[in-house]
Amino acid sequence: MKFSASQAQTGHTAAARRPGPAHTAQRTPQYPAQRAVPAPSQESLSNIRPDIPLSDGYVPDLVTGTETLAESMEILVQMAAAVLGRTTGTPVDCGLFLNRIKRGTATAGTGIKAARLARLEQEVHEGPLAEAIAGSGTVAMNHAATDFRWRRYRPQLQDAGFNSVLALRLRLDEGAEAALVYFATDAQAFPLPVIAEARAFADAAARGLRLVLELDTARTRASDLKSALESRTSIDIACGVIMAQNRCSYNDAIAIIAKASSHRNIKLRKVAEGILENLPGGAPSTHFQH
């Protein structure tokens, strides 16, 4: 895998002093073969689920066994930290930023520090995640003490004890954007071969996250549909009660509920549910409540 001049600059000048050409990223990283695999960090290690397998650079199933988007995001950052930590030979923490149009933003992190730094960029409007999403897709800072980017973000990075940071955009479908960010306490933790490995992982992570978002959208639509059906059922039953009590038409009953809704400034469903709760036997059960 070859790197352009701009990509080489992203890796920082210090990375150029490491031996070996850039195309060695496709080979086994030049670390001792029997070196022990490090955990992401003591803080994030305590949060890693024991059922998550450490596959060789491939993202695990982010859907099976999860019920929420937040759970899938947690699995992703933990796996990312473990995989890149094994590549670098040094503990690595990871954060994830996700932004979906009309759905808002979400963040995750392998520990308190990583999660806080992922959220921080929304407050200071700068940092590696924002730059990776808006720019070339890959951003590296290998020596925070001598790199003067991100005037508001960098002091927080240093206070957290991190000297190297690497962010990569995850290519998602239209309407969503996301990026992974890696943190390491050591300087020069992310040379070009490590960046290449992180890019390969980011490609796999993006595919997994796209599936997660599709499932989350389907779950939301199903929940919205169920809510709409329940709401309509309650209104129709309440209309039947009003029609029986007032000997009026369905349209007249709807008008009565709508007038009460406007006068009390509450939704039609709430008015209908109030009518049903006042029935002698209480509100009747519907199919959707089972």
SERODREN-538609 format. One record per residue: y, x, z of N, C-alpha, C, CB in turn; residue in one letter; residue number from 1. Coordinates in steps of 0.05 Angstrom, whole numbers, m for minus. Glycine has a CB too. Layout:
nnorth,neast,nup,canorth,caeast,caup,cnorth,ceast,cup,cbnorth,cbeast,cbup,type,seq
Y,X,Z,Y,X,Z,Y,X,Z,Y,X,Z,a,NUM
...
This chain:
nnorth,neast,nup,canorth,caeast,caup,cnorth,ceast,cup,cbnorth,cbeast,cbup,type,seq
m24,17,0,0,0,0,25,17,0,0,m19,24,m,1
42,14,m20,66,30,m22,90,16,m9,72,37,m51,k,2
109,32,m1,133,22,12,157,30,m5,135,32,41,f,3
176,11,m6,201,17,m20,219,34,m2,215,m8,m29,s,4
241,43,m13,259,59,3,271,43,26,282,70,m14,a,5
276,18,21,287,1,43,267,m4,64,297,m26,32,s,6
241,m7,57,221,m10,77,217,15,94,195,m19,64,q,7
218,38,80,215,63,95,238,66,115,214,86,76,a,8
262,57,107,285,59,125,281,41,149,311,52,111,q,9
269,18,144,264,m1,166,246,11,187,251,m26,156,t,10
227,27,178,208,40,197,222,61,214,186,52,182,g,11
247,69,207,263,87,221,257,116,215,260,83,251,h,12
276,133,217,273,160,208,253,175,225,300,175,210,t,13
250,167,250,231,182,267,203,177,258,234,172,296,a,14
198,154,245,171,149,236,163,168,213,168,120,226,a,15
183,178,199,177,196,176,166,222,186,202,200,160,a,16
171,230,211,161,255,220,131,254,226,176,263,245,r,17
119,230,226,91,228,231,75,237,206,83,199,240,r,18
53,250,209,38,260,186,25,238,170,17,280,194,p,19
21,243,145,6,224,128,24,207,111,m12,206,145,g,20
18,202,86,34,185,69,31,156,76,26,189,39,p,21
50,140,65,50,112,73,25,97,64,75,98,61,a,22
12,106,42,m11,91,33,m35,92,52,m19,100,6,h,23
m34,108,73,m56,110,92,m58,84,108,m53,133,110,t,24
m38,65,105,m39,40,119,m64,24,112,m15,24,114,a,25
m75,29,88,m98,15,79,m124,26,92,m100,15,49,q,26
m122,50,103,m145,63,115,m146,57,145,m145,93,109,r,27
m167,68,157,m169,65,186,m147,81,199,m197,75,196,t,28
m131,69,218,m109,83,231,m118,110,243,m97,66,253,p,29
m101,130,241,m108,157,250,m106,160,280,m91,177,235,q,30
m123,147,294,m125,149,323,m154,157,330,m116,122,337,y,31
m158,169,353,m185,177,360,m205,153,359,m186,188,388,p,32
m227,157,346,m246,136,341,m256,123,366,m269,146,324,a,33
m260,138,388,m272,128,412,m251,120,433,m291,148,423,q,34
m226,119,425,m205,113,445,m208,85,455,m177,117,433,r,35
m205,81,481,m208,55,493,m187,36,482,m207,56,523,a,36
m194,10,479,m175,m10,469,m158,m19,493,m190,m34,457,v,37
m131,m17,491,m114,m25,513,m109,m55,514,m88,m10,511,p,38
m104,m65,537,m95,m93,540,m66,m94,532,m100,m104,568,a,39
m56,m118,525,m28,m121,518,m9,m111,540,m22,m149,511,p,40
m12,m119,564,4,m110,587,m8,m123,612,34,m116,584,s,41
m2,m113,635,m12,m126,659,m2,m154,662,m5,m109,684,q,42
23,m159,654,34,m185,657,21,m205,638,64,m185,651,e,43
18,m197,612,6,m215,593,m24,m217,595,14,m207,565,s,44
m37,m196,606,m66,m195,608,m75,m218,626,m75,m169,620,l,45
m60,m224,647,m68,m245,666,m67,m272,653,m51,m244,690,s,46
m53,m275,630,m50,m301,617,m69,m304,594,m22,m305,608,n,47
m83,m283,585,m99,m285,561,m125,m301,567,m107,m257,551,i,48
m130,m321,551,m154,m338,555,m179,m322,548,m152,m363,538,r,49
m199,m323,565,m223,m307,560,m240,m316,536,m241,m308,585,p,50
m234,m341,526,m250,m351,504,m239,m343,477,m253,m381,506,d,51
m217,m327,476,m205,m319,451,m218,m293,442,m175,m316,454,i,52
m233,m293,420,m246,m268,411,m226,m249,398,m268,m275,390,p,53
m230,m223,402,m213,m203,390,m226,m194,363,m209,m179,409,l,54
m221,m210,342,m232,m203,316,m216,m180,304,m232,m228,298,s,55
m227,m167,284,m215,m144,272,m191,m151,254,m235,m128,257,d,56
m169,m159,266,m145,m165,251,m143,m192,240,m143,m145,229,g,57
m163,m210,245,m163,m236,234,m155,m256,256,m190,m244,222,y,58
m138,m275,248,m129,m295,267,m152,m314,274,m105,m310,257,v,59
m157,m320,299,m178,m339,306,m169,m367,299,m185,m337,336,p,60
m188,m386,302,m181,m414,297,m160,m423,318,m207,m432,299,d,61
m137,m430,308,m115,m438,326,m115,m467,332,m89,m430,314,l,62
m135,m482,322,m135,m511,325,m157,m520,344,m139,m524,298,v,63
m181,m509,340,m204,m518,356,m199,m513,386,m229,m503,347,t,64
m203,m534,401,m200,m532,430,m172,m535,440,m211,m506,439,g,65
m153,m539,422,m125,m543,430,m116,m572,426,m106,m523,415,t,66
m97,m581,441,m88,m608,439,m58,m609,432,m92,m623,464,e,67
m44,m586,435,m16,m586,430,m8,m562,413,0,m586,456,t,68
15,m563,401,26,m540,386,30,m517,404,52,m548,371,l,69
40,m522,428,45,m500,447,20,m484,453,57,m511,473,a,70
m3,m497,456,m28,m483,462,m35,m465,438,m50,m503,468,e,71
m32,m475,414,m38,m458,390,m20,m434,388,m36,m475,365,s,72
6,m438,394,25,m416,394,18,m395,415,53,m426,398,m,73
8,m404,438,0,m385,459,m23,m368,450,m7,m400,485,e,74
m43,m380,437,m66,m365,427,m57,m345,407,m87,m384,415,i,75
m38,m352,389,m29,m334,368,m16,m310,379,m10,m349,349,l,76
2,m313,398,16,m289,409,m2,m271,425,40,m298,427,v,77
m21,m283,439,m40,m266,454,m58,m250,435,m57,m284,472,q,78
m67,m263,414,m84,m249,394,m68,m227,380,m95,m269,374,m,79
m43,m233,373,m26,m214,359,m21,m189,376,1,m226,351,a,80
m16,m193,402,m11,m171,420,m37,m154,423,m2,m180,447,a,81
m60,m167,425,m84,m152,429,m91,m135,404,m107,m171,435,a,82
m88,m148,380,m95,m134,355,m77,m110,350,m93,m153,332,v,83
m50,m114,353,m32,m92,347,m33,m71,370,m3,m102,344,l,84
m39,m79,394,m42,m60,415,m66,m42,410,m46,m74,442,g,85
m87,m53,399,m110,m37,392,m104,m17,369,m134,m55,384,r,86
m86,m25,351,m78,m8,329,m60,15,338,m64,m25,307,t,87
m41,9,355,m22,29,364,m34,48,385,3,16,375,t,88
m54,38,400,m64,53,423,m46,53,447,m68,82,414,g,89
m28,33,448,m10,30,471,m6,0,476,17,44,465,t,90
m1,m7,501,3,m36,507,26,m48,491,9,m39,537,p,91
21,m72,481,41,m86,465,43,m115,475,33,m85,435,v,92
68,m125,476,72,m153,482,82,m167,457,92,m157,506,d,93
80,m193,456,88,m207,432,102,m233,438,63,m213,415,c,94
121,m240,421,135,m266,423,134,m280,396,164,m262,432,g,95
137,m306,396,137,m322,371,160,m342,372,110,m337,368,l,96
174,m344,350,195,m363,346,188,m382,323,223,m349,342,f,97
191,m408,328,185,m428,307,208,m447,306,159,m442,313,l,98
218,m453,281,239,m472,277,230,m492,256,266,m458,269,n,99
231,m517,262,224,m538,243,247,m557,240,198,m553,251,r,100
255,m562,215,277,m580,210,271,m608,221,283,m582,179,i,101
290,m619,236,289,m645,249,269,m646,272,281,m666,229,k,102
255,m623,277,236,m623,300,244,m603,321,208,m616,290,r,103
265,m586,316,274,m568,336,259,m541,335,273,m580,363,g,104
265,m525,356,253,m499,357,233,m497,380,275,m478,361,t,105
215,m477,378,196,m472,399,191,m442,401,169,m488,394,a,106
185,m432,425,179,m404,428,155,m401,446,204,m389,441,t,107
143,m377,444,120,m370,460,120,m340,465,93,m380,447,a,108
106,m331,486,105,m303,492,81,m296,509,131,m294,506,g,109
72,m271,507,49,m262,522,56,m259,552,38,m237,511,t,110
81,m258,558,89,m255,586,117,m266,589,87,m226,595,g,111
127,m265,614,154,m275,619,175,m261,603,160,m273,649,i,112
173,m234,602,193,m218,588,194,m225,558,188,m189,592,k,113
170,m225,546,169,m230,517,179,m258,511,141,m226,507,a,114
171,m278,527,180,m305,522,210,m308,525,165,m324,541,a,115
221,m294,545,250,m296,550,265,m283,527,257,m282,577,r,116
256,m260,517,270,m247,495,268,m264,469,258,m219,490,l,117
246,m278,466,244,m296,442,264,m318,444,215,m307,440,a,118
268,m329,468,288,m350,472,317,m340,471,284,m365,498,r,119
320,m315,479,347,m303,481,362,m304,455,346,m275,492,l,120
348,m299,433,362,m297,407,376,m323,400,342,m290,386,e,121
367,m346,409,381,m371,404,407,m372,418,363,m394,411,q,122
410,m357,440,434,m357,456,454,m337,445,428,m352,485,e,123
445,m313,438,463,m292,429,466,m291,399,453,m265,439,v,124
450,m306,385,452,m309,355,449,m282,341,478,m321,348,h,125
431,m265,351,425,m240,338,399,m229,350,448,m219,341,e,126
386,m210,336,362,m198,346,341,m195,323,350,m215,368,g,127
318,m184,329,298,m178,309,287,m203,296,276,m162,321,p,128
282,m224,311,270,m248,300,289,m260,279,264,m268,322,l,129
315,m263,287,334,m275,269,338,m259,244,361,m278,283,a,130
338,m232,247,342,m215,224,317,m215,206,347,m186,234,e,131
294,m217,217,270,m218,201,268,m243,184,245,m215,218,a,132
276,m266,196,276,m291,182,297,m292,160,280,m314,202,i,133
321,m282,167,343,m284,148,343,m262,127,369,m284,163,a,134
330,m239,133,332,m216,116,306,m210,100,339,m193,132,g,135
298,m185,102,275,m176,86,248,m185,96,276,m146,85,s,136
247,m195,120,221,m204,131,209,m185,150,203,m210,109,g,137
218,m159,151,207,m139,169,230,m123,181,187,m120,155,t,138
231,m122,208,253,m108,221,240,m91,244,274,m128,233,v,139
248,m66,245,237,m48,266,260,m33,279,217,m28,254,a,140
257,m29,305,274,m12,321,256,5,338,295,m29,339,m,141
255,31,332,236,48,346,248,65,368,223,66,326,n,142
273,63,373,286,77,395,311,62,403,293,107,387,h,143
308,43,422,330,26,429,354,41,440,320,6,450,a,144
349,64,453,371,78,465,390,91,445,360,100,483,a,145
380,96,421,397,109,401,403,91,377,384,134,391,t,146
394,66,377,399,47,356,419,27,366,372,33,346,d,147
441,24,351,463,8,361,465,m20,348,489,22,357,f,148
443,m30,337,443,m57,327,442,m77,350,420,m61,308,r,149
449,m102,345,446,m124,364,460,m118,391,416,m129,369,w,150
486,m117,390,502,m109,413,496,m126,438,531,m110,407,r,151
492,m152,433,487,m170,456,458,m172,464,498,m198,450,r,152
441,m168,444,412,m170,449,400,m145,461,397,m178,424,y,153
408,m122,450,395,m96,457,396,m90,487,409,m74,441,r,154
418,m95,501,417,m89,530,395,m104,545,444,m95,542,p,155
390,m129,537,369,m145,549,342,m134,543,371,m174,540,q,156
339,m123,518,314,m111,510,308,m86,528,315,m102,480,l,157
329,m70,532,326,m46,548,321,m53,578,350,m28,546,q,158
335,m73,587,330,m82,615,302,m91,620,350,m104,623,d,159
289,m102,599,262,m111,601,242,m87,600,255,m131,579,a,160
252,m63,594,235,m40,594,223,m33,567,214,m43,613,g,161
233,m46,546,222,m41,519,240,m22,503,219,m68,504,f,162
227,m2,490,241,17,474,236,14,444,234,45,483,n,163
215,m1,437,209,m6,409,204,m35,405,183,10,400,s,164
213,m45,381,210,m73,375,205,m76,345,235,m90,383,v,165
187,m94,338,180,m99,310,178,m129,306,153,m84,302,l,166
192,m139,286,192,m168,280,184,m172,251,219,m181,285,a,167
168,m193,246,158,m199,219,160,m229,214,130,m189,215,l,168
171,m237,192,172,m265,185,144,m276,177,192,m270,162,r,169
138,m300,185,114,m314,177,122,m334,155,100,m328,201,l,170
109,m331,132,117,m348,109,103,m375,112,109,m334,82,r,171
119,m396,118,109,m423,122,118,m441,99,118,m434,149,l,172
110,m466,100,118,m485,80,147,m492,84,100,m510,80,d,173
159,m505,63,187,m513,65,192,m531,89,195,m527,39,e,174
214,m526,102,221,m542,125,214,m529,151,207,m568,123,g,175
201,m505,150,194,m491,175,197,m461,171,165,m498,183,a,176
205,m448,192,207,m418,191,199,m407,218,237,m410,184,e,177
187,m383,217,176,m372,241,175,m341,238,148,m383,248,a,178
173,m328,261,171,m298,261,157,m290,286,198,m285,258,a,179
141,m268,283,129,m255,306,145,m231,314,99,m247,300,l,180
147,m225,339,161,m201,348,143,m186,368,189,m207,361,v,181
140,m160,364,124,m143,382,143,m125,398,104,m126,365,y,182
135,m120,423,151,m103,441,132,m82,453,163,m120,464,f,183
143,m57,455,128,m35,467,147,m19,485,115,m17,446,a,184
137,m9,507,153,7,525,158,35,513,140,10,552,t,185
139,45,497,142,72,486,161,72,462,115,83,477,d,186
176,94,459,192,97,434,173,105,411,214,119,438,a,187
182,99,387,167,106,363,139,93,363,164,136,360,q,188
137,69,374,111,55,376,103,42,350,113,34,398,a,189
121,38,331,115,24,307,121,40,282,129,m3,306,f,190
105,61,276,109,76,251,100,60,227,94,103,253,p,191
103,71,204,97,56,179,68,46,178,102,73,156,l,192
47,62,185,20,51,184,16,27,202,0,72,191,p,193
29,27,225,27,4,244,41,m20,232,39,11,272,v,194
64,m15,220,79,m37,207,62,m50,185,105,m27,195,i,195
48,m34,170,30,m44,149,8,m62,161,18,m21,132,a,196
m3,m53,183,m24,m69,197,m13,m95,207,m37,m52,220,e,197
12,m93,218,25,m117,228,30,m137,206,50,m110,243,a,198
37,m127,183,42,m145,160,17,m159,151,54,m129,136,r,199
m5,m145,151,m30,m158,144,m38,m180,163,m53,m137,142,a,200
m33,m174,189,m38,m195,210,m19,m218,206,m36,m183,238,f,201
6,m213,200,26,m234,196,18,m253,174,53,m223,191,a,202
6,m242,152,m3,m259,130,m25,m279,139,m13,m242,107,d,203
m44,m268,155,m65,m285,165,m54,m305,186,m87,m268,178,a,204
m35,m296,202,m24,m313,223,m9,m336,210,m5,m297,241,a,205
5,m331,188,20,m352,174,1,m374,164,36,m340,151,a,206
m22,m366,153,m41,m385,143,m51,m403,166,m65,m371,129,r,207
m57,m390,189,m66,m405,212,m45,m424,223,m76,m387,234,g,208
m20,m414,223,1,m431,234,8,m454,216,27,m414,239,l,209
5,m450,190,10,m473,171,m10,m495,177,7,m463,142,r,210
m35,m488,182,m55,m508,188,m48,m523,214,m83,m496,190,l,211
m39,m507,234,m31,m519,260,m9,m539,256,m23,m497,280,v,212
11,m532,240,34,m550,236,26,m575,221,56,m535,221,l,213
8,m572,202,m1,m596,187,m16,m615,206,m20,m587,164,e,214
m32,m604,224,m46,m621,243,m27,m634,263,m67,m605,258,l,215
m7,m618,272,13,m629,291,29,m652,278,32,m607,300,d,216
36,m648,252,50,m670,238,33,m695,236,58,m660,210,t,217
7,m691,230,m11,m714,228,m14,m728,255,m39,m705,218,a,218
m16,m712,276,m18,m724,303,7,m740,309,m22,m702,324,r,219
30,m729,302,56,m743,308,58,m769,293,79,m725,301,t,220
50,m768,267,51,m792,251,32,m814,262,44,m786,222,r,221
8,m805,270,m11,m824,282,0,m837,307,m38,m811,287,a,222
13,m820,324,25,m830,349,47,m849,343,34,m807,366,s,223
64,m843,323,87,m860,316,76,m887,305,105,m846,295,d,224
55,m885,289,44,m910,277,32,m928,299,22,m903,257,l,225
18,m915,318,7,m931,340,29,m944,356,m10,m913,358,k,226
51,m929,361,73,m940,377,86,m963,362,94,m918,382,s,227
89,m960,335,101,m981,319,84,m1006,319,106,m972,290,a,228
57,m1003,317,39,m1026,318,40,m1040,345,11,m1017,311,l,229
40,m1024,366,41,m1035,393,67,m1051,397,38,m1014,414,e,230
89,m1039,387,115,m1052,390,115,m1078,375,137,m1033,379,s,231
105,m1078,350,106,m1102,334,88,m1124,346,96,m1096,305,r,232
65,m1115,358,47,m1134,370,60,m1148,394,21,m1121,379,t,233
74,m1132,410,87,m1143,434,109,m1163,425,100,m1121,451,s,234
124,m1156,405,145,m1174,395,134,m1200,384,163,m1160,374,i,235
112,m1197,369,100,m1222,357,89,m1240,379,78,m1214,337,d,236
76,m1229,399,65,m1245,421,88,m1259,436,48,m1229,440,i,237
110,m1243,441,133,m1255,455,145,m1277,439,154,m1233,461,a,238
146,m1274,413,157,m1295,396,140,m1320,398,158,m1286,366,c,239
113,m1316,399,96,m1340,402,101,m1354,428,67,m1331,401,g,240
106,m1339,450,113,m1352,475,138,m1368,473,115,m1330,497,v,241
159,m1356,461,185,m1370,458,182,m1394,440,206,m1351,446,i,242
166,m1392,419,162,m1415,401,149,m1438,416,145,m1407,377,m,243
129,m1431,433,115,m1452,448,133,m1465,469,90,m1441,462,a,244
150,m1449,482,168,m1459,503,191,m1475,492,178,m1436,520,q,245
201,m1467,469,226,m1479,458,221,m1496,433,246,m1458,451,n,246
196,m1497,424,189,m1512,400,208,m1505,377,190,m1542,406,r,247
209,m1479,372,227,m1468,351,211,m1452,331,249,m1451,363,c,248
224,m1444,310,210,m1428,289,209,m1399,298,225,m1431,262,s,249
193,m1384,282,190,m1355,287,217,m1341,284,169,m1342,268,y,250
232,m1348,264,258,m1335,260,277,m1341,283,271,m1345,234,n,251
276,m1366,294,292,m1372,317,284,m1356,341,291,m1403,323,d,252
258,m1352,344,248,m1336,367,257,m1307,365,217,m1338,369,a,253
255,m1296,340,265,m1268,336,294,m1266,342,259,m1259,307,i,254
310,m1286,334,339,m1286,339,344,m1286,369,352,m1310,326,a,255
328,m1301,385,332,m1302,414,327,m1274,426,313,m1323,427,i,256
305,m1261,417,299,m1235,427,321,m1215,419,271,m1225,418,i,257
329,m1216,394,350,m1198,384,376,m1201,400,355,m1202,355,a,258
384,m1226,406,408,m1231,421,406,m1219,449,414,m1262,423,k,259
383,m1223,462,379,m1211,489,379,m1181,487,352,m1221,501,a,260
368,m1170,466,368,m1140,463,396,m1130,460,351,m1133,438,s,261
413,m1144,444,440,m1135,440,457,m1138,466,453,m1150,417,s,262
452,m1160,479,468,m1166,503,461,m1146,526,463,m1194,513,h,263
436,m1138,528,427,m1121,550,426,m1091,541,400,m1129,560,r,264
431,m1087,515,431,m1059,504,405,m1045,508,454,m1043,516,n,265
383,m1059,503,357,m1047,504,342,m1054,479,341,m1057,530,i,266
319,m1041,474,304,m1045,449,290,m1072,449,284,m1022,445,k,267
285,m1082,425,270,m1107,422,244,m1107,437,266,m1114,393,l,268
230,m1084,435,204,m1082,448,206,m1086,478,191,m1055,442,r,269
227,m1075,490,230,m1077,519,235,m1106,527,253,m1059,529,k,270
251,m1120,511,256,m1148,516,230,m1164,515,277,m1160,497,v,271
214,m1158,493,189,m1172,489,170,m1167,513,176,m1164,463,a,272
168,m1141,521,150,m1134,543,159,m1148,569,149,m1104,547,e,273
185,m1151,573,195,m1165,597,186,m1194,596,225,m1163,598,g,274
187,m1207,573,178,m1235,571,149,m1237,577,184,m1246,542,i,275
133,m1219,567,104,m1221,571,96,m1215,600,90,m1201,553,l,276
111,m1197,613,105,m1190,641,110,m1214,659,121,m1166,650,e,277
128,m1232,651,134,m1255,668,116,m1279,664,163,m1263,663,n,278
96,m1276,646,77,m1297,642,60,m1300,667,59,m1291,618,l,279
50,m1324,673,34,m1328,697,11,m1309,700,23,m1356,697,p,280
m3,m1302,679,m25,m1283,681,m18,m1254,675,m47,m1292,662,g,281
8,m1249,673,17,m1222,666,15,m1217,636,0,m1202,681,g,282
23,m1193,628,23,m1186,600,m5,m1185,589,38,m1159,596,a,283
m10,m1198,566,m37,m1196,554,m43,m1169,543,m41,m1218,532,p,284
m69,m1161,543,m77,m1136,532,m78,m1138,502,m104,m1126,543,s,285
m72,m1115,488,m74,m1113,459,m96,m1093,452,m47,m1106,446,t,286
m104,m1095,427,m125,m1076,417,m116,m1047,420,m132,m1081,388,h,287
m90,m1042,417,m80,m1014,417,m78,m1003,445,m53,m1014,404,f,288
m82,m1019,466,m81,m1009,493,m108,m999,503,m71,m1031,512,q,289
m129,m1002,487,m155,m993,495,m161,m965,485,m177,m1012,485,h,290
